[in-house]
Amino acid sequence: MNLPVTPNRDLGQHFLVDENILGVAGRLAELDRDDVVLEVGAGLGVLTAFLADRVRLVHAVELDRSLEPHLRERLAGRTNVELVFGDALRLPLHELDPPPAKLVANLPYQIATPLVAESLGALPTARLWCVLVQREVADRFFARTGTKSYGAVSVLVRLTAERIGIHAVARTCFAPPPSVDSALVAFRRIRDWGPELARLREVVRAAFAHRRKTLANSLELAGLTDRGRAVAALGELGQPAGVRAEALEPDELLRLAELLP
């Protein structure tokens, strides 16, 4: 397919060009006429236009300002799209008005994991996510305890949401085609967070920062507590002193964050 722009490799641009995948995204996202949707990585507006034709309002975020004329041409006549140019990881997305209830996006690969992890708390109004990401990342979001893919983001996502669908997406759906497999993954919020999320995030990131070390040693290395207190907290969970982070269920790591001083 001939693109109107040259993809920016530094930004990892892989534009969604196969409109057949849009119907799958719409179904997984359970789109409704009353929805306010956040899209991150609007690109050339293929998904943006699809969303705008089906929901009340789309907040479309795009980092690459050079795409603005192409986006505005694609979205001409659609008054229910608010274009926002900037880095989604730095923008105050919680200030969007009206606030989004869904995040539906073909996420740039390099920001997919941090953006989803951050949005769990930073977008308290978000009730459903439907994101197109690397297949490896999609699997990591809901990885089972004890597996190689299980990590900090798995804990945060599994404590916050339940997966409601996943759909493999061929590399040919993008231009240029990526060198990795992709998937649409959809999940619905099951937990609202308060200030405790900040401590949980701190603990799980430290817990998985040194996967070859014991959990107690990892927490001490991060400066969160001393090893003795970490071992005592693990004992209250019925876990041995030498346990590693990947052996604990998300609920156990949440409880550990509550127990640590």
C-alpha positions in Angstrom: 0.0 0.0 0.0 1.3 3.5 -0.9 1.3 5.7 2.2 1.0 9.5 2.1 3.9 9.8 4.5 7.2 8.0 5.2 6.9 6.1 8.5 9.2 7.4 11.3 11.4 4.6 12.4 12.5 6.5 15.5 8.8 6.6 16.6 8.3 2.9 15.7 5.4 3.8 13.4 3.5 0.9 11.9 0.2 2.3 10.6 -2.9 0.2 10.7 -4.1 -0.1 7.1 -6.3 -3.2 7.0 -9.8 -1.9 7.8 -11.1 -5.5 8.2 -9.6 -5.5 11.7 -11.6 -2.5 12.7 -14.8 -4.5 13.1 -13.0 -6.9 15.5 -11.8 -3.9 17.5 -15.3 -2.4 17.6 -16.8 -5.7 18.8 -14.1 -6.2 21.5 -14.5 -2.6 22.6 -18.3 -2.9 22.9 -18.6 0.5 21.3 -21.8 2.5 22.1 -23.1 5.7 20.7 -22.8 7.3 24.2 -19.1 6.4 24.6 -16.3 8.8 25.1 -13.1 7.1 23.9 -9.4 7.8 24.2 -7.2 6.8 21.3 -3.4 7.0 21.6 -1.4 6.9 18.4 -3.9 8.2 15.9 -1.5 7.8 13.0 -3.2 8.3 9.7 -6.7 8.2 11.3 -8.0 4.8 10.1 -9.1 3.8 13.6 -9.9 7.3 14.6 -12.5 7.7 11.8 -14.0 4.3 12.6 -14.4 5.2 16.2 -15.8 8.7 15.4 -18.5 7.2 13.3 -19.7 5.0 16.2 -19.2 6.9 19.5 -20.1 10.3 21.0 -16.5 11.7 21.2 -12.9 10.6 20.5 -9.9 12.1 22.2 -7.2 11.3 19.6 -3.6 11.7 20.8 -0.7 11.7 18.3 2.9 12.5 19.0 4.0 13.2 15.4 2.8 16.7 14.5 3.7 16.1 10.8 0.7 13.8 10.6 -1.7 16.6 11.4 -2.7 17.5 7.8 -3.3 13.9 6.9 -5.4 13.3 10.0 -7.5 16.4 9.4 -8.1 15.4 5.8 -9.1 11.9 6.9 -11.4 13.2 9.6 -13.0 16.1 7.6 -16.6 16.6 8.6 -16.3 14.7 11.8 -16.9 17.2 14.6 -16.7 14.7 17.4 -12.9 14.2 17.3 -10.6 16.2 19.6 -7.1 16.0 18.3 -4.4 16.3 20.9 -0.7 16.5 19.9 1.9 15.4 22.4 3.5 12.6 24.3 0.8 10.5 25.8 3.1 9.5 28.7 3.5 13.1 29.6 0.1 14.6 28.8 -2.4 15.1 31.7 -4.9 12.6 30.2 -6.9 12.6 33.4 -7.9 16.2 32.6 -9.6 15.3 29.3 -13.1 16.6 29.2 -15.4 14.8 29.0 -13.4 12.0 30.6 -12.9 8.8 28.5 -14.6 5.6 29.6 -12.7 3.5 27.1 -9.2 3.4 25.7 -9.2 2.0 22.2 -5.9 2.2 20.3 -3.2 0.8 18.1 -0.6 1.6 20.6 3.0 2.4 19.5 5.0 -0.6 20.6 7.6 1.3 22.7 4.9 2.9 24.9 2.3 0.2 25.1 3.4 -1.4 28.4 4.0 1.9 30.4 0.9 3.6 29.0 -1.4 0.7 29.9 0.2 0.4 33.4 -0.1 4.1 34.0 -3.6 4.3 32.7 -4.9 1.8 35.3 -4.7 4.5 38.0 -4.3 7.7 36.0 -7.5 7.2 34.1 -10.0 6.3 36.9 -13.0 6.8 34.5 -11.7 4.2 32.1 -13.8 1.0 32.4 -12.6 -0.9 29.3 -9.4 -1.2 27.3 -9.1 -2.5 23.7 -5.5 -2.2 22.6 -3.6 -3.4 19.6 -0.1 -4.4 20.8 2.7 -6.9 20.3 1.4 -10.4 20.9 4.1 -10.8 23.5 2.9 -7.7 25.4 -0.8 -8.9 25.1 0.2 -12.2 26.7 2.3 -10.5 29.4 -0.7 -8.4 30.6 -2.5 -11.5 31.9 0.5 -13.9 32.3 0.0 -16.6 34.8 2.0 -16.6 38.1 5.2 -18.5 37.8 5.7 -18.2 34.1 8.5 -16.4 32.3 6.1 -13.6 31.1 4.7 -12.9 34.5 6.0 -9.6 35.8 5.1 -6.2 37.3 2.7 -5.2 34.6 0.9 -8.6 34.9 0.3 -8.0 38.6 -1.0 -4.5 38.0 -3.3 -5.5 35.1 -4.6 -8.7 36.7 -5.5 -6.8 39.9 -7.3 -4.1 38.0 -9.1 -5.9 35.2 -10.4 -9.1 33.6 -9.6 -10.1 30.1 -12.7 -10.3 27.9 -11.1 -11.1 24.5 -8.0 -11.5 22.4 -7.6 -11.6 18.7 -4.4 -12.3 16.7 -3.6 -9.6 14.1 -1.5 -10.4 11.0 1.6 -8.4 10.2 0.1 -7.5 6.8 -2.5 -5.4 8.6 0.2 -2.7 9.1 2.4 -0.6 6.8 5.2 -1.1 7.1 4.7 -4.6 8.4 6.3 -5.1 11.8 8.8 -7.9 12.5 6.7 -9.2 15.4 3.3 -10.6 15.8 0.5 -8.5 17.2 -2.9 -8.9 18.9 -5.9 -7.0 20.0 -6.6 -7.6 23.7 -9.6 -6.3 25.5 -10.1 -6.1 29.3 -12.7 -4.6 31.6 -12.0 -2.9 35.0 -12.9 -4.8 38.1 -11.1 -2.7 40.7 -10.9 1.0 41.4 -7.8 2.3 43.0 -7.0 4.9 45.6 -3.7 6.1 46.9 -2.6 2.5 47.7 -1.8 2.0 44.0 1.3 4.1 44.2 2.8 1.9 46.9 1.8 -1.3 45.1 3.4 0.0 41.9 6.6 0.8 43.8 6.7 -2.7 45.4 6.0 -4.8 42.4 8.5 -2.9 40.2 11.1 -3.4 42.8 10.1 -7.1 43.3 10.6 -7.9 39.6 13.7 -5.7 39.0 16.1 -8.5 39.9 14.4 -11.7 38.9 17.4 -13.9 39.8 17.4 -12.6 43.4 15.0 -13.5 46.2 12.0 -11.1 46.7 13.4 -10.0 50.0 16.7 -9.1 48.6 15.2 -7.3 45.6 13.1 -5.1 47.9 16.2 -4.3 50.0 18.2 -3.5 46.9 15.5 -1.0 45.9 15.7 0.7 49.2 12.1 0.0 50.1 12.8 -1.9 53.3 15.5 -4.0 55.0 15.6 -7.7 54.3 14.5 -8.7 57.8 11.3 -6.7 57.6 10.6 -8.1 54.1 11.1 -11.7 55.4 8.8 -11.0 58.3 6.1 -9.7 55.9 6.5 -12.8 53.7 6.1 -15.0 56.8 2.7 -13.4 57.4 1.8 -14.4 53.9 3.0 -18.0 54.6 5.8 -17.6 52.1 9.4 -18.7 52.8 12.3 -16.2 53.1 13.9 -17.3 49.8 10.8 -17.0 47.6 11.0 -15.1 44.4 8.5 -12.5 43.1 7.2 -14.7 40.3 5.9 -17.2 42.8 3.5 -14.8 44.4 0.0 -14.3 43.2 -1.1 -10.7 42.5 -3.3 -10.6 45.6 -0.3 -11.7 47.7 1.8 -8.9 46.3 -0.9 -6.4 47.1 -1.0 -7.7 50.6 2.8 -7.5 50.8 2.7 -3.9 49.8 0.2 -3.3 52.6 2.4 -5.1 55.2 5.7 -3.3 54.4 6.4 -0.2 56.4 
